[in-house]
Amino acid sequence: MDGAQRTDLTIRGSVLESDMNEVLTLIKLLIPEDGHLGSFKEYDRVYKSGLDSNSKSNPIRVCFPLNSDPNHFPQYNLIYSGVIDRRTEAPCMKRPVIHAVCSTDPAPMLEWLGCEFRYEYVRNGYRFQTSSGYKVELYEVLKLIEHRNPKLTRKLIFSESIQDMESDISSGPYWILEISADVSITSSKSIAGDLQSFMKRLAPKVVPSSNV
């Protein structure tokens, strides 16, 4: 298992499902073609550390690609999100992240260590990378019909929500736009301006989330 620590700066927004195709087209126009990374479908399970009393502040996420290349052995991503830096001006969110790639499912190890399973969902959408190296994801959150069976999912209805790690932005028939950058070395203040500027170019179809 290989791991690395970084500091992520993230901004999120919601998109009505009826506006998704228009927003997707705008993103493709704003980002050069070599930054179009294609579609993704990912099964996410969220755990709480046995040493952490707050289930939302330090989530541990196990991510598994459902549409990986059949010629390559699929890998699991283990992501631990640290405490949010409250000095960062909303709607941007800054927090340390430890990311590890695993060749086998790390969930049994987490449960053996006393981590508590909290919830699960499938993210289905599109991934991009800007010329500045920022990651852009436009995705919907799908609810599992059967526990731990990511092959059986359905869309959320308006009154439902799946507890997201920082907010309830996933509630209802919305897509989520997420823009993030690694600010471990560079100035987070200047990058925050870049992320917000990109988000504003997609307004009013994308509404930034203030509940982070």
Solvent accessible surface area in square Angstrom, and as a share of the most:
residue,aa,sasa,rsa
1,M,146,0.65
2,D,115,0.60
3,G,56,0.54
4,A,69,0.53
5,Q,129,0.57
6,R,67,0.25
7,T,31,0.18
8,D,20,0.10
9,L,0,0.00
10,T,14,0.08
11,I,2,0.01
12,R,16,0.06
13,G,0,0.00
14,S,24,0.15
15,V,0,0.00
16,L,90,0.45
17,E,69,0.31
18,S,102,0.66
19,D,27,0.14
20,M,23,0.10
21,N,105,0.54
22,E,88,0.39
23,V,0,0.00
24,L,17,0.08
25,T,75,0.43
26,L,62,0.31
27,I,0,0.00
28,K,90,0.38
29,L,139,0.69
30,L,53,0.26
31,I,4,0.02
32,P,71,0.44
33,E,144,0.65
34,D,131,0.68
35,G,6,0.06
36,H,60,0.27
37,L,97,0.48
38,G,37,0.36
39,S,74,0.47
40,F,11,0.05
41,K,68,0.29
42,E,19,0.08
43,Y,14,0.05
44,D,0,0.00
45,R,14,0.05
46,V,1,0.00
47,Y,0,0.00
48,K,35,0.15
49,S,21,0.14
50,G,51,0.49
51,L,181,0.90
52,D,31,0.16
53,S,115,0.74
54,N,80,0.41
55,S,26,0.17
56,K,83,0.35
57,S,32,0.21
58,N,17,0.08
59,P,2,0.01
60,I,15,0.08
61,R,37,0.14
62,V,0,0.00
63,C,2,0.01
64,F,42,0.17
65,P,35,0.22
66,L,58,0.29
67,N,75,0.38
68,S,45,0.29
69,D,65,0.34
70,P,133,0.83
71,N,134,0.69
72,H,124,0.56
73,F,156,0.65
74,P,42,0.26
75,Q,94,0.42
76,Y,40,0.15
77,N,39,0.20
78,L,21,0.11
79,I,24,0.12
80,Y,74,0.28
81,S,7,0.04
82,G,6,0.06
83,V,100,0.58
84,I,23,0.12
85,D,35,0.18
86,R,183,0.67
87,R,216,0.79
88,T,33,0.19
89,E,139,0.62
90,A,59,0.46
91,P,25,0.16
92,C,3,0.02
93,M,11,0.05
94,K,49,0.21
95,R,10,0.04
96,P,51,0.32
97,V,7,0.04
98,I,80,0.40
99,H,52,0.23
100,A,9,0.07
101,V,50,0.29
102,C,8,0.05
103,S,71,0.46
104,T,99,0.57
105,D,49,0.25
106,P,8,0.05
107,A,3,0.02
108,P,85,0.54
109,M,77,0.34
110,L,8,0.04
111,E,74,0.33
112,W,206,0.72
113,L,105,0.52
114,G,45,0.43
115,C,18,0.11
116,E,79,0.35
117,F,53,0.22
118,R,85,0.31
119,Y,31,0.12
120,E,22,0.10
121,Y,6,0.02
122,V,0,0.00
123,R,18,0.07
124,N,45,0.23
125,G,2,0.02
126,Y,68,0.26
127,R,59,0.22
128,F,4,0.02
129,Q,87,0.39
130,T,20,0.11
131,S,108,0.70
132,S,79,0.51
133,G,42,0.41
134,Y,31,0.12
135,K,82,0.35
136,V,0,0.00
137,E,3,0.01
138,L,0,0.00
139,Y,5,0.02
140,E,17,0.08
141,V,13,0.07
142,L,16,0.08
143,K,73,0.31
144,L,16,0.08
145,I,109,0.55
146,E,92,0.41
147,H,114,0.51
148,R,104,0.38
149,N,36,0.19
150,P,24,0.15
151,K,183,0.78
152,L,80,0.40
153,T,34,0.20
154,R,94,0.34
155,K,107,0.45
156,L,13,0.07
157,I,103,0.52
158,F,149,0.62
159,S,100,0.64
160,E,32,0.14
161,S,60,0.38
162,I,16,0.08
163,Q,61,0.27
164,D,10,0.05
165,M,12,0.06
166,E,15,0.07
167,S,3,0.02
168,D,75,0.39
169,I,21,0.11
170,S,5,0.03
171,S,36,0.24
172,G,3,0.03
173,P,50,0.31
174,Y,66,0.25
175,W,15,0.05
176,I,1,0.01
177,L,0,0.00
178,E,23,0.11
179,I,1,0.00
180,S,11,0.07
181,A,8,0.06
182,D,79,0.41
183,V,9,0.05
184,S,59,0.38
185,I,169,0.86
186,T,82,0.48
187,S,65,0.42
188,S,28,0.18
189,K,177,0.75
190,S,70,0.45
191,I,15,0.07
192,A,15,0.12
193,G,38,0.37
194,D,70,0.36
195,L,1,0.00
196,Q,48,0.21
197,S,58,0.37
198,F,26,0.11
199,M,2,0.01
200,K,143,0.61
201,R,157,0.57
202,L,0,0.00
203,A,59,0.46
204,P,117,0.74
205,K,64,0.27
206,V,2,0.01
207,V,92,0.53
208,P,62,0.39
209,S,13,0.08
210,S,98,0.64
211,N,97,0.50
212,V,30,0.18
